[in-house]
Amino acid sequence: MKNHSSLLFLIPVLTATSAAWAAPSAADPNMDHAFLQPTALTQPAHSLTYSNYELLMHGLTYGITDNVQTSLTVLAPLTKDMPLVGVASAKWQFLQTSRLHLAVQGSATVLHLMSTSDTPNVDSTDTVYLLGAGAMASYCLREDCSSVVSAHATYDVGLASGGGGTAQAIIYGGSIVHGVSRHVKLIGEVTSATAKLPDNSFDNAPGALASYGVRLYNSKIASDIGFVRPIGSDGSPDFVLGLPFVDVSYRW
């Protein structure tokens, strides 16, 4: 009977530990990404999150379980020169400890170019298909995961409907999300890539993208506000601070 009592005593302890590990994503609707980069964290089970990027891109993310989520993001064209973009993805967090989180993600992208050729009776409309697979790691600097450092790498292969061979790209980077108060976090990240066009070898990007900003959030709504700026590339950007970027998310 004494052994049974000890086991019963451990039940609330184990339950509290499990709840603490699930708390990071529950406290921040944007915890599954930094600024532009993904993290290894996932949305809570049975939650639905709507995200809007720059008023142009719309996304829905559903938490199937605490460790698996699916997302659908669409960029609707405002003019005939803008592409129609749709991205479907799934993320699986296969390792979850009190500090370390590891995940893999797969994605499928359709990019439909709707601009037309200047030549009469010739339509330059084309469609590009992309398949991607990536891995990401996140380490919580605090027990409540209010501050997280992450790294990721994604491999993408693309094929245009008109043929011409396949293109490949490897996108990689690192990010940090640092909580400075209960509802405010600072965000910083650097992203770079290497790409291979048909009949060519892989070529590194001439520079990188540096993104930084602030996150305002509670358990239901979050907004990232900041700038995206090229660094190390030829020429200087027109925006000294970088290109302004805003996203807003709401979770049910």
N, C-alpha and C positions, 0 to 999 in steps of 0.2 A: 504493500500500500504506500509505503514511503517513496518508492521509485515512481509510482504513478503520480503522486503529489508533486514530485520534482518535475516531471514532464509537463503537468498542467501549469506549473509555475513558469515554464519556459515559453509557453504559447503566447502570452501577451508580449514577451520580450522579442520573440521572432517576428510577430506581427508588427510591432513598432519599428523594428529594423527594416522590414520590407517596405513599410509606408515611408520611412525616411528616404530610402533609395528611389522611390517613385515620385518624391516631392519635387525635384528639379523641373520636370516637364509640366507638372501640375501648377506650379507657381508662375510660370512664364510662357505665354502662348507662342513666343518666338524662340523658345529654347532649342528647337530642332534645326536652327540655323544661326549663323552669326550675322554678318551684314549681307553678303551675297553667298558666302560659302555654307555648306551643310555642316552640321555637327553630328556626333554619333548618338545624340539623344533623340527620343521619339515622343510623339504626343500620347496622352493617356488613352487607355482603352475606351472605345465607344464615344470619343469626343469628335466633333466636327469643327474645323477651323477654316474660316474664310480669310484670305490674304489679298491685299491689293497693293500693287507696285506701281508707283508713278502714275496712278489713275489709268494706266494702259493695260497692265497685266492683272489677270484675275486667277486666283488659285483656291482650290479646296483640298484639305487634307483630312483624312479620316483615320483615327486610331483603331485598328482592328483589335489589337491587344496592347498591353503596355510596352511591348517590344517590337511591334510591327505596325507600320503605317503606309498608306497609299496616298498619292497626290495627283491632282490633275490641274495643270496651269495652261491658260490660254492668253495669247496676245492677239487681240482683235485689231485689224488694220483700220486706221482712220482715213487714210488716203490710198489711192491705187498703187502708190510706190512703196507702201509698207507691206511686209509679209504677214501672212496668217500663220501663227505658230501655236502648236499644241504639244504639250509635254506630259506624259504619263510616267509615274515613277513609283517604286516601292522600296521601303527601307526596313531592314531587319537588324535590330540591335541584339547580336548573338552573345555578347558578354556584358554583364552589368554587375559591378561591384559598388562598394560605397564611394569609390573615387574614380575608377577606370571604367570607360564605356567604349566598346568596339562595335562597329556596324558595317554592313555592306548595303549597297544600293544599286538597283538596276533601273534604267530609263529607256523610253522610246519617244522620239521627237519627230514631228512632221512639220516641215517648213514649206509653205506654199507661196511662191513668188507670183504676184498678180500684175506686175508691170508688163506692158506690151511693147513690142518692137515698133520702131518708126517706119519699118518697111511695110508697105501695104500687103494685106492678106497673110502676114507672117506674125504669129503670136509667140512671144518669148516666155509665156507662162511656163513655169517649171516647178517641180516639187522635189524637195530634198528630204531623205529619210536618215535618221540618226539612231544608232543603238549605243547605249552607254552602260558601263559597269564601274563601280568605284568602291573604295574602302575609306573609312574614316575612324579616327580615334579621338576621344575627348577625355581629359583628365580634370577632375574637380579640384580646384585649389582650396576650396572650403568644404566642410562636411555637408552643408546644405546645397552645394553646387551653384551658389549665386555667382561664383567666379569660375570660369571654365576656359581652359586652353585646348585648342583642337588643331588637328592636321588632317588633310584629305588628299586623295589622288583619284582621278577619274579618267578612264579610257573611253574614247568615243570613236566610232567608225561611221562614216557618212557616204551615201550613194544618191546621186541625182537621177531623176526619172529618165533623163535624156541619155544616160550612160556616161562614158568617159572615165570609168574607173572609180575607185573609192579613195576617200580622204580619211586620214586618221589624226587624232589629237589626244594628247595627255595634258590634262589640266590639274594643277596641284597648288597647294597653298597652306597657310596657317592662320589662325585667328585667336583672339582672346576677347572674352566677354567678362568684364569686371564689375561686380556690384558695388556701388558706392553708397546706396541707401536701399530701403525696402522696395522702392518703386523706380529706381534709376540705376542704369548700368552704362558703362562706357564700352565702346566696341572698336576694335582695330583689327585689320587683316591685310594680308598681302597675297595676291594671286598671280600666277604665271602659267605658261603653257609651252609645249613643244608640239609642232604639227608636221604632218607629212602629206603632201599633195601627190596625186597620181604621177608615177614615173620619177619621183623625187625621194630624197631621204629626209629623215626627221630634221627639222630646223627649229632651234629655240627662238622664242619670242624675243624681240630686241629689248624688252623691258618688262615691267610688271604693273599690276593695278593695286594701288594702295587705297583702302577704304577705311573711313573712320567716322565715328559719330556717337550718338547717345540713344539709349533705349529707355522709353517711358512705358511702364507696364503695371498691370495687376493680374489677377488670375483669369480674367476674361478678355481683356483688350491689351494690345501692345503696339507700339509705334517706334520704328527706327528712323532716325533723322540724321543725315550726315552728308558726306561727300565721297566721290570716287575719283581718284586722280592717277593718271599714268606717271610712272617714275622710271628713269633710266632709259627711256626711248629717245629717238632722235626728235629734235624740236621741242618746244615748250607748249604746254596746253594753254588754250585760250582762257580757261578759268584758273586763277591762281590757287584757290582753295580746292578746286576740283569740281566735277559735275555734281550738282545737288541731287540727292536721292532721298526718297521718303517711301516707307511702306507701312501699312496699317493692317493688323490682324484682329479678328474677333473669334472667340471660341465658345461653342455651346457645350 
